[in-house]
Amino acid sequence: MLEIKGFLENSLIEWDGKIASVIFLPGCNFKCPWCHVPDLAFNSENLDTVPFWQVEEAIQRQKNWMDGIVITGGEPTIHSSLPEFIERIKGWGIPVKIETNGSYPEMLRELIEEGLVDSAAMDIKNTVQSLKLKVEKDKYERTVGSEVDLEKIRESIGLLMKSGIDYEFRTTVVPAFLNEQDIEEIARSIQGAKKYVLQQFVPENASGEEMMQLKPYSPEKLEEMARQARTYVEDCQVRGI
């Protein structure tokens, strides 16, 4: 059984228009220098484990008025036992949403094909167009602090766009790594997607001192980026401003 390293009984922000519980799974294959949950991603052994029975008890107590369960991390898809874990949760008769960085399309495909997820949110960290592969690979790897197979990121994008389930793509707009041209290129690469969300970077939540001193883009600048992105994705929203 997967260890649960965090549990939020009720959230109104993790799944648009829904009341959801949130399960946090440990570990991540990326090492984003601006990570907002560094303890969960990199030092989860220092966090208390939430007993599965405690989560189940809370869900059963409120299942008549809640809308779903969000499974996030860290990066949930790094865990090989994730399908079995979600299958147990689906047995409670509640919709499940997964949040992922898209680096494990094989796992994402299994979850979709087995009907284990009803919705997905995928973070696109930087540009993924194949026209400048070496340049973009370097940019992506600098953004996430790890080696990246961009073909797998693109595969996950394609999977979600053809999946038939509810989904959204999102990018945390960190000034040190992304500018307006990058956001436009990301939007172009997911042209026709259901939804694209630009998330405000919150320096107070970042893990490194340098990132904590970084000034985020203004709300006006993010809205300007969103307007340009709507050329390619009609439903482009800004969160966190």
C-alpha positions as CSV (number, residue, x, y, z in Angstrom):
1,M,0.0,0.0,0.0
2,L,1.3,3.4,-0.9
3,E,2.2,5.8,1.9
4,I,0.0,8.8,2.2
5,K,2.0,11.8,3.4
6,G,-0.8,14.4,3.5
7,F,-4.6,14.5,3.4
8,L,-6.9,17.5,3.1
9,E,-10.5,16.6,3.8
10,N,-12.1,19.5,1.9
11,S,-10.8,21.7,-0.9
12,L,-12.6,24.1,-3.2
13,I,-9.6,24.9,-5.4
14,E,-8.1,21.6,-6.5
15,W,-11.0,20.6,-8.8
16,D,-12.9,23.5,-10.5
17,G,-16.5,23.7,-9.4
18,K,-16.2,20.7,-7.0
19,I,-15.7,19.9,-3.4
20,A,-12.9,17.5,-3.2
21,S,-10.6,15.7,-0.7
22,V,-6.9,15.7,-1.6
23,I,-4.5,12.9,-1.1
24,F,-0.8,13.7,-1.2
25,L,1.7,11.0,-2.3
26,P,5.4,11.3,-1.6
27,G,8.4,11.7,-4.0
28,C,9.1,13.3,-7.3
29,N,11.3,12.6,-10.3
30,F,11.8,16.3,-10.9
31,K,13.7,18.7,-8.7
32,C,12.2,22.1,-9.6
33,P,14.2,24.8,-7.8
34,W,10.9,26.7,-7.3
35,C,9.0,23.7,-5.9
36,H,6.1,24.7,-3.6
37,V,6.1,21.4,-1.7
38,P,9.8,20.5,-1.3
39,D,9.3,18.4,1.9
40,L,6.8,16.2,0.2
41,A,8.8,15.9,-3.0
42,F,12.3,15.5,-1.7
43,N,12.2,14.7,2.0
44,S,9.0,12.8,2.5
45,E,10.6,10.4,5.0
46,N,10.5,13.3,7.5
47,L,6.7,13.6,7.2
48,D,4.2,11.6,9.1
49,T,2.3,8.9,7.3
50,V,-1.5,9.3,7.3
51,P,-3.1,5.9,7.8
52,F,-5.3,4.7,4.9
53,W,-8.1,3.8,7.3
54,Q,-8.2,7.4,8.5
55,V,-8.6,8.7,4.9
56,E,-11.3,6.1,4.2
57,E,-13.2,7.0,7.4
58,A,-13.2,10.7,6.5
59,I,-14.3,10.0,2.9
60,Q,-17.1,7.7,4.0
61,R,-18.3,10.3,6.5
62,Q,-18.7,13.0,3.9
63,K,-19.2,11.1,0.6
64,N,-22.9,12.1,0.3
65,W,-22.0,15.7,-0.4
66,M,-18.4,15.7,-1.7
67,D,-17.7,15.5,-5.5
68,G,-14.4,13.8,-5.8
69,I,-10.9,12.9,-4.7
70,V,-7.7,14.5,-6.0
71,I,-4.5,12.5,-6.0
72,T,-1.4,14.7,-6.1
73,G,2.2,14.8,-5.0
74,G,5.0,15.1,-5.5
75,E,4.5,13.0,-8.6
76,P,1.9,10.2,-8.2
77,T,2.8,8.4,-11.4
78,I,6.3,7.4,-10.2
79,H,4.6,4.7,-8.0
80,S,4.1,1.3,-9.7
81,S,1.3,0.4,-7.3
82,L,-0.7,3.6,-8.1
83,P,-3.4,1.7,-10.2
84,E,-4.1,-0.7,-7.3
85,F,-4.2,2.3,-4.9
86,I,-6.7,4.2,-7.1
87,E,-8.8,1.0,-7.6
88,R,-9.4,0.8,-3.9
89,I,-10.5,4.4,-3.8
90,K,-12.7,4.0,-6.8
91,G,-14.4,1.3,-4.9
92,W,-15.9,4.0,-2.7
93,G,-17.9,5.2,-5.7
94,I,-16.3,8.6,-5.9
95,P,-14.7,10.3,-9.0
96,V,-10.9,10.6,-9.0
97,K,-8.7,13.3,-10.4
98,I,-4.9,12.8,-10.9
99,E,-2.3,15.6,-11.0
100,T,0.9,14.8,-12.9
101,N,3.9,16.3,-14.6
102,G,3.4,14.0,-17.6
103,S,6.8,12.3,-17.5
104,Y,5.3,8.7,-17.2
105,P,2.8,8.4,-20.1
106,E,2.8,4.6,-19.7
107,M,1.2,5.0,-16.3
108,L,-1.1,7.7,-17.4
109,R,-2.3,5.5,-20.3
110,E,-3.0,2.6,-17.9
111,L,-5.0,4.8,-15.6
112,I,-7.1,6.2,-18.5
113,E,-7.6,2.9,-20.3
114,E,-8.6,1.1,-17.0
115,G,-11.1,3.8,-16.2
116,L,-9.4,4.7,-13.0
117,V,-9.4,8.4,-13.4
118,D,-12.2,10.8,-14.3
119,S,-10.1,13.9,-14.6
120,A,-6.4,14.9,-14.9
121,A,-4.3,18.0,-14.5
122,M,-0.9,18.0,-16.2
123,D,1.8,20.5,-15.5
124,I,3.7,21.7,-18.6
125,K,6.8,23.2,-17.2
126,N,8.2,24.9,-20.3
127,T,8.1,24.8,-24.1
128,V,7.8,21.4,-25.7
129,Q,7.7,22.1,-29.5
130,S,9.8,19.6,-31.4
131,L,11.2,22.2,-33.8
132,K,14.0,23.2,-31.4
133,L,14.5,20.0,-29.6
134,K,18.0,20.5,-28.1
135,V,17.3,24.1,-27.0
136,E,13.9,23.2,-25.5
137,K,15.3,20.1,-23.8
138,D,17.9,22.3,-22.1
139,K,15.3,24.8,-21.1
140,Y,13.0,22.2,-19.7
141,E,15.7,20.4,-17.8
142,R,16.9,23.7,-16.3
143,T,13.3,24.5,-15.2
144,V,12.8,21.1,-13.5
145,G,16.3,20.5,-12.3
146,S,16.4,17.0,-13.8
147,E,16.9,15.1,-17.1
148,V,13.7,15.0,-19.2
149,D,12.5,13.0,-22.1
150,L,10.4,15.6,-24.0
151,E,8.9,12.9,-26.2
152,K,7.2,11.4,-23.1
153,I,5.9,14.9,-22.1
154,R,4.5,15.3,-25.6
155,E,3.1,11.8,-25.5
156,S,1.2,12.5,-22.3
157,I,-0.2,15.7,-23.8
158,G,-1.5,13.7,-26.8
159,L,-3.0,11.1,-24.5
160,L,-5.0,13.6,-22.5
161,M,-6.2,15.4,-25.6
162,K,-7.5,12.2,-27.1
163,S,-8.7,10.6,-23.8
164,G,-12.3,11.7,-23.6
165,I,-11.9,12.5,-19.9
166,D,-12.0,15.9,-18.3
167,Y,-8.5,17.5,-18.3
168,E,-6.5,20.7,-18.0
169,F,-3.0,21.7,-18.8
170,R,-1.3,24.2,-16.5
171,T,2.0,26.1,-16.2
172,T,3.4,27.9,-13.2
173,V,4.8,31.1,-14.7
174,V,8.2,31.5,-13.0
175,P,10.0,34.6,-14.3
176,A,13.4,33.0,-14.1
177,F,12.4,30.3,-16.6
178,L,9.4,31.6,-18.6
179,N,8.5,34.6,-20.6
180,E,5.5,35.6,-22.8
181,Q,7.0,34.0,-25.9
182,D,7.4,30.7,-24.0
183,I,3.8,30.8,-22.8
184,E,2.6,31.4,-26.4
185,E,4.7,28.5,-27.7
186,I,3.2,26.2,-25.0
187,A,-0.3,27.3,-25.9
188,R,0.5,26.7,-29.6
189,S,1.7,23.1,-28.8
190,I,-1.6,22.3,-27.1
191,Q,-3.8,24.1,-29.6
192,G,-7.4,23.0,-29.3
193,A,-7.0,21.7,-25.7
194,K,-10.0,21.9,-23.3
195,K,-8.3,24.2,-20.9
196,Y,-5.0,25.9,-20.2
197,V,-4.3,27.5,-16.8
198,L,-1.5,29.9,-16.0
199,Q,-0.6,29.7,-12.3
200,Q,1.0,32.6,-10.4
201,F,4.4,31.9,-9.0
202,V,4.4,32.4,-5.2
203,P,8.0,33.1,-4.0
204,E,7.1,32.6,-0.4
205,N,6.3,28.9,-1.1
206,A,9.5,28.2,-3.1
207,S,12.2,26.0,-1.7
208,G,15.4,27.9,-2.5
209,E,16.5,31.3,-1.2
210,E,17.2,32.6,-4.7
211,M,13.7,31.6,-5.8
212,M,12.2,33.2,-2.6
213,Q,13.7,36.5,-3.6
214,L,12.3,36.3,-7.2
215,K,9.6,38.8,-8.0
216,P,6.6,37.2,-9.7
217,Y,4.9,38.6,-12.8
218,S,2.2,41.2,-12.2
219,P,-1.4,40.1,-12.5
220,E,-1.7,42.4,-15.5
221,K,1.2,40.6,-17.2
222,L,-0.3,37.2,-16.6
223,E,-3.6,38.4,-18.0
224,E,-1.8,39.6,-21.1
225,M,-0.1,36.2,-21.5
226,A,-3.5,34.5,-21.1
227,R,-5.1,36.7,-23.8
228,Q,-2.3,35.7,-26.2
229,A,-2.7,32.0,-25.3
230,R,-6.4,32.2,-26.1
231,T,-5.4,32.4,-29.7
232,Y,-4.7,28.7,-29.4
233,V,-6.7,27.5,-26.3
234,E,-10.0,29.3,-26.0
235,D,-10.4,28.5,-22.3
236,C,-7.2,29.9,-20.8
237,Q,-7.5,31.0,-17.2
238,V,-5.2,32.7,-14.6
239,R,-5.0,31.4,-11.1
240,G,-3.5,32.7,-7.9
241,I,-3.6,36.5,-8.6
